[in-house]
Amino acid sequence: MIFIFLCVVFSTNAQESGPVSGLSLIAEADSLYRTGEYYAASVLFEEVYYEADNPEQKALALLKKAACLKQRREFDLAARRLAETAVFGLSDSLTFQVQYQSALCYYLAADFLTASARLKNLAFRFTEPACRSDVAFLHTLVWNELREYDSAYLSARAFIDLRFGNKPLQDSLIRMIELHYSAENRPHLKNPEKAEWFSRIIPGSGQAYLGFPGEGSMSFLLNALSLGTGILGVLSGYPVSGYIIGAGMLQKFYYGGLRRTAFLTEKANFERSHTFNEQSRDLILRIHD
């Protein structure tokens, strides 16, 4: 913020050359954007925002700044900057653009829960077919990343119904969507609660359930060794030492196994869903284009 205001102060001289107009700033920022100087362009668009005297000019300046940030892959910053934009006094179309771009940036920043929440709000507020179509398209991508495949399928169908008026084309695209999201094509995700309970009852069985039998066997052996060490110490006449050593080792290996199970669950589900999500994204993008 200080840097931006310093730019305003030191880039102009009111007595010598007069203030730089908003239009010339926008033209300069647009030129910088077209030549790929996205950081410099974003600074100028921020300056335009602070010099603008009405809400629509401010919103347009922030939309252009967000475009610069997206080019720099600063998606989270772009999302938060747009989310902070006041929409009071804006036209419905501009309000939709600001909030939709914010949801898109949250999606690109991999904050899928926030993106979904913002899209739900947009679907409630804007009922025009064009707006609903855009929301359904983006929500399909978000639902896929959240592994909510029933919701992704319904959003994809809604997008097709809203986007295409040709009935035979609609039917053809819907059949593609139905096939893609059919039960046999969806990734078979592992249940994290089941994996955790397996590991709680029999250490190592959770890892085996997730497809890592070698790790599961090692975890079981380490837990058994810890328990055996404690029992051996007690039977050998060293009950205190046996208990301390055995219980200490057992606690570390047992709870370490539970944490490892949670990590492996996420790893297994990511690997199973990643390829399907990429295919889903490619499919919905081809339909969109």
C-alpha positions as CSV (number, residue, x, y, z in Angstrom):
1,M,0.0,0.0,0.0
2,I,2.8,2.5,0.9
3,F,4.6,1.6,-2.3
4,I,1.4,2.3,-4.4
5,F,0.9,5.7,-2.7
6,L,4.6,6.6,-3.2
7,C,4.2,5.8,-6.9
8,V,1.2,8.2,-7.1
9,V,3.2,10.9,-5.3
10,F,6.5,10.6,-7.2
11,S,5.3,9.7,-10.7
12,T,3.5,13.0,-11.2
13,N,4.3,16.7,-10.7
14,A,1.2,18.8,-10.6
15,Q,3.0,22.1,-11.1
16,E,5.1,20.9,-14.1
17,S,3.0,18.5,-16.1
18,G,-0.3,18.2,-14.4
19,P,-1.9,15.0,-13.0
20,V,-1.9,11.8,-14.9
21,S,-5.5,11.1,-15.9
22,G,-7.4,7.9,-15.1
23,L,-7.7,7.1,-18.8
24,S,-4.0,7.5,-19.5
25,L,-3.2,5.2,-16.5
26,I,-5.6,2.6,-17.8
27,A,-4.1,2.8,-21.3
28,E,-0.6,2.5,-19.9
29,A,-1.6,-0.5,-17.6
30,D,-3.3,-2.2,-20.6
31,S,-0.2,-1.7,-22.7
32,L,2.0,-3.2,-19.9
33,Y,-0.4,-6.2,-19.6
34,R,-0.3,-6.8,-23.4
35,T,3.5,-6.9,-23.3
36,G,3.6,-9.3,-20.4
37,E,4.7,-6.9,-17.7
38,Y,2.1,-8.2,-15.3
39,Y,3.6,-6.9,-12.1
40,A,3.9,-3.3,-13.3
41,A,0.4,-3.5,-14.8
42,S,-1.1,-4.7,-11.6
43,V,0.5,-1.8,-9.7
44,L,-1.0,0.7,-12.1
45,F,-4.4,-1.0,-12.0
46,E,-4.3,-0.7,-8.2
47,E,-3.5,3.0,-8.6
48,V,-6.5,3.3,-11.0
49,Y,-8.6,1.7,-8.3
50,Y,-7.6,4.3,-5.7
51,E,-8.1,7.2,-8.1
52,A,-11.5,6.0,-9.4
53,D,-14.5,8.0,-8.2
54,N,-17.3,5.4,-8.7
55,P,-17.8,1.8,-7.7
56,E,-17.9,0.4,-11.3
57,Q,-14.5,1.9,-12.2
58,K,-13.1,0.5,-9.0
59,A,-14.5,-3.0,-9.7
60,L,-13.2,-2.9,-13.3
61,A,-9.7,-1.9,-12.2
62,L,-9.7,-4.8,-9.7
63,L,-10.8,-7.3,-12.3
64,K,-7.9,-6.2,-14.5
65,K,-5.5,-6.4,-11.5
66,A,-6.8,-9.9,-10.8
67,A,-6.1,-10.8,-14.4
68,C,-2.5,-9.7,-13.9
69,L,-2.2,-11.7,-10.7
70,K,-3.6,-14.8,-12.5
71,Q,-0.9,-14.5,-15.1
72,R,1.7,-14.4,-12.3
73,R,0.0,-17.4,-10.7
74,E,-0.8,-15.5,-7.6
75,F,-4.3,-17.1,-7.5
76,D,-4.8,-16.8,-3.7
77,L,-4.0,-13.1,-3.7
78,A,-6.3,-12.5,-6.7
79,A,-9.1,-14.4,-5.0
80,R,-8.9,-12.5,-1.7
81,R,-8.6,-9.1,-3.5
82,L,-11.8,-9.8,-5.5
83,A,-13.5,-11.2,-2.4
84,E,-12.9,-7.9,-0.7
85,T,-14.4,-5.9,-3.5
86,A,-17.6,-3.9,-2.5
87,V,-20.4,-4.8,-4.8
88,F,-22.8,-2.2,-3.5
89,G,-23.8,0.1,-6.4
90,L,-22.6,-2.2,-9.1
91,S,-24.7,-3.5,-11.9
92,D,-25.8,-7.2,-11.7
93,S,-23.6,-8.2,-14.6
94,L,-20.5,-6.6,-13.0
95,T,-21.3,-8.0,-9.6
96,F,-21.5,-11.4,-11.1
97,Q,-18.2,-11.0,-12.9
98,V,-16.4,-9.9,-9.7
99,Q,-17.8,-12.8,-7.6
100,Y,-17.4,-15.4,-10.4
101,Q,-13.8,-14.5,-10.9
102,S,-13.2,-14.6,-7.2
103,A,-14.6,-18.2,-7.1
104,L,-12.5,-19.1,-10.2
105,C,-9.3,-17.8,-8.4
106,Y,-10.2,-19.8,-5.3
107,Y,-10.5,-22.9,-7.5
108,L,-7.1,-22.1,-9.2
109,A,-5.6,-21.6,-5.7
110,A,-6.9,-25.1,-4.7
111,D,-9.2,-23.7,-2.1
112,F,-12.0,-25.8,-3.3
113,L,-14.3,-25.5,-0.2
114,T,-14.3,-21.6,-0.5
115,A,-14.8,-21.8,-4.2
116,S,-17.8,-24.1,-3.8
117,A,-19.4,-21.8,-1.1
118,R,-19.0,-18.8,-3.4
119,L,-20.5,-20.7,-6.3
120,K,-23.5,-21.8,-4.2
121,N,-24.1,-18.1,-3.3
122,L,-23.9,-17.2,-7.0
123,A,-26.4,-19.9,-8.0
124,F,-28.8,-18.6,-5.4
125,R,-28.5,-14.9,-6.4
126,F,-28.3,-15.1,-10.2
127,T,-30.9,-17.1,-12.0
128,E,-30.3,-15.9,-15.6
129,P,-29.5,-18.9,-17.8
130,A,-26.0,-17.6,-18.9
131,C,-25.0,-17.0,-15.3
132,R,-26.3,-20.4,-14.2
133,S,-24.5,-22.1,-17.0
134,D,-21.1,-20.5,-16.0
135,V,-21.7,-21.4,-12.4
136,A,-22.6,-25.0,-13.2
137,F,-19.5,-25.3,-15.5
138,L,-17.1,-24.1,-12.8
139,H,-18.9,-26.0,-10.0
140,T,-18.4,-29.3,-12.0
141,L,-14.6,-28.7,-11.8
142,V,-14.8,-27.9,-8.1
143,W,-17.0,-30.9,-7.2
144,N,-14.5,-33.2,-8.9
145,E,-11.6,-31.9,-6.8
146,L,-13.7,-32.3,-3.7
147,R,-14.4,-35.9,-4.8
148,E,-18.2,-35.3,-4.7
149,Y,-18.8,-37.1,-8.0
150,D,-22.6,-37.3,-7.7
151,S,-22.7,-33.5,-7.4
152,A,-20.2,-33.1,-10.2
153,Y,-22.4,-35.2,-12.5
154,L,-25.5,-33.2,-11.7
155,S,-23.6,-29.9,-12.3
156,A,-22.3,-31.2,-15.6
157,R,-25.8,-32.1,-16.7
158,A,-27.1,-28.7,-15.7
159,F,-24.4,-27.0,-17.6
160,I,-25.2,-29.0,-20.8
161,D,-29.0,-28.3,-20.4
162,L,-28.3,-24.6,-20.0
163,R,-25.6,-24.2,-22.6
164,F,-26.9,-26.2,-25.6
165,G,-30.4,-25.8,-27.1
166,N,-30.0,-28.5,-29.7
167,K,-31.8,-31.5,-28.2
168,P,-29.9,-34.3,-30.1
169,L,-26.6,-32.6,-29.1
170,Q,-27.8,-32.4,-25.5
171,D,-28.7,-36.1,-25.5
172,S,-25.3,-37.1,-27.0
173,L,-23.3,-35.0,-24.4
174,I,-25.4,-36.3,-21.5
175,R,-24.7,-39.9,-22.5
176,M,-21.0,-39.0,-22.5
177,I,-21.3,-37.6,-19.0
178,E,-23.3,-40.6,-17.8
179,L,-20.7,-43.0,-19.0
180,H,-17.9,-41.0,-17.5
181,Y,-19.5,-40.8,-14.1
182,S,-20.8,-44.3,-14.1
183,A,-20.0,-46.4,-11.0
184,E,-17.5,-48.6,-12.8
185,N,-15.5,-45.6,-14.1
186,R,-15.3,-43.6,-10.8
187,P,-12.3,-44.0,-8.6
188,H,-12.8,-46.5,-5.8
189,L,-11.8,-44.4,-2.8
190,K,-10.7,-45.9,0.5
191,N,-12.7,-45.2,3.6
192,P,-10.5,-43.2,6.1
193,E,-12.6,-44.2,9.1
194,K,-12.4,-47.9,8.2
195,A,-8.6,-47.7,7.7
196,E,-8.2,-46.0,11.1
197,W,-10.4,-48.6,12.9
198,F,-8.5,-51.5,11.3
199,S,-5.2,-49.9,12.6
200,R,-6.7,-49.4,16.0
201,I,-7.8,-53.0,16.4
202,I,-4.8,-54.7,14.7
203,P,-1.8,-52.5,14.1
204,G,-0.7,-52.6,10.5
205,S,-4.1,-53.9,9.1
206,G,-5.1,-50.4,8.1
207,Q,-2.0,-50.0,5.9
208,A,-2.7,-53.4,4.4
209,Y,-6.3,-52.4,3.6
210,L,-5.0,-49.3,1.8
211,G,-2.8,-51.4,-0.4
212,F,0.5,-51.2,1.5
213,P,0.9,-54.8,2.9
214,G,4.7,-54.4,3.4
215,E,4.2,-51.3,5.7
216,G,1.4,-53.1,7.4
217,S,3.5,-56.1,8.2
218,M,6.3,-54.0,9.5
219,S,4.0,-51.9,11.7
220,F,2.5,-55.1,13.2
221,L,5.9,-56.6,13.9
222,L,7.2,-53.4,15.6
223,N,4.1,-53.2,17.8
224,A,4.4,-56.9,18.7
225,L,8.1,-56.5,19.5
226,S,7.3,-53.5,21.8
227,L,4.6,-55.5,23.6
228,G,6.9,-58.6,23.8
229,T,9.7,-56.4,25.2
230,G,7.5,-55.2,28.0
231,I,6.2,-58.7,28.9
232,L,9.7,-60.1,28.8
233,G,11.0,-57.4,31.2
234,V,8.2,-58.1,33.7
235,L,8.7,-61.9,33.5
236,S,12.5,-61.4,33.9
237,G,12.1,-59.6,37.2
238,Y,12.3,-56.1,36.0
239,P,8.7,-55.0,36.0
240,V,9.3,-51.2,36.2
241,S,11.9,-51.1,33.5
242,G,10.0,-53.6,31.3
243,Y,6.9,-51.6,31.6
244,I,8.6,-48.2,30.9
245,I,10.5,-49.5,27.9
246,G,7.8,-51.7,26.5
247,A,4.9,-49.2,27.0
248,G,7.1,-46.3,25.7
249,M,7.9,-48.2,22.5
250,L,4.4,-49.4,22.0
251,Q,2.9,-46.0,22.4
252,K,5.3,-44.5,19.8
253,F,4.8,-47.3,17.3
254,Y,1.0,-47.6,17.8
255,Y,0.1,-43.9,17.5
256,G,2.8,-43.5,14.8
257,G,1.0,-46.2,12.9
258,L,-2.3,-44.4,13.2
259,R,-0.8,-41.2,11.9
260,R,0.8,-43.1,9.0
261,T,-2.5,-44.7,8.2
262,A,-4.1,-41.3,7.9
263,F,-1.3,-40.1,5.6
264,L,-1.5,-43.3,3.4
265,T,-5.3,-42.9,3.2
266,E,-5.0,-39.5,1.7
267,K,-2.1,-40.6,-0.6
268,A,-4.1,-43.6,-1.9
269,N,-7.2,-41.6,-2.5
270,F,-5.3,-38.8,-4.2
271,E,-3.6,-41.3,-6.5
272,R,-6.9,-43.0,-7.3
273,S,-8.8,-39.7,-7.9
274,H,-6.1,-37.7,-9.7
275,T,-6.3,-39.4,-13.0
276,F,-10.1,-39.4,-13.0
277,N,-10.2,-35.7,-12.1
278,E,-7.9,-34.8,-15.0
279,Q,-10.1,-36.8,-17.4
280,S,-13.2,-35.1,-16.0
281,R,-11.6,-31.7,-16.4
282,D,-10.6,-32.4,-20.0
283,L,-14.0,-33.7,-20.8
284,I,-15.9,-30.7,-19.4
285,L,-13.5,-28.3,-21.0
286,R,-14.0,-29.9,-24.4
287,I,-17.8,-29.7,-24.0
288,H,-17.4,-26.0,-22.9
289,D,-15.4,-25.2,-26.0
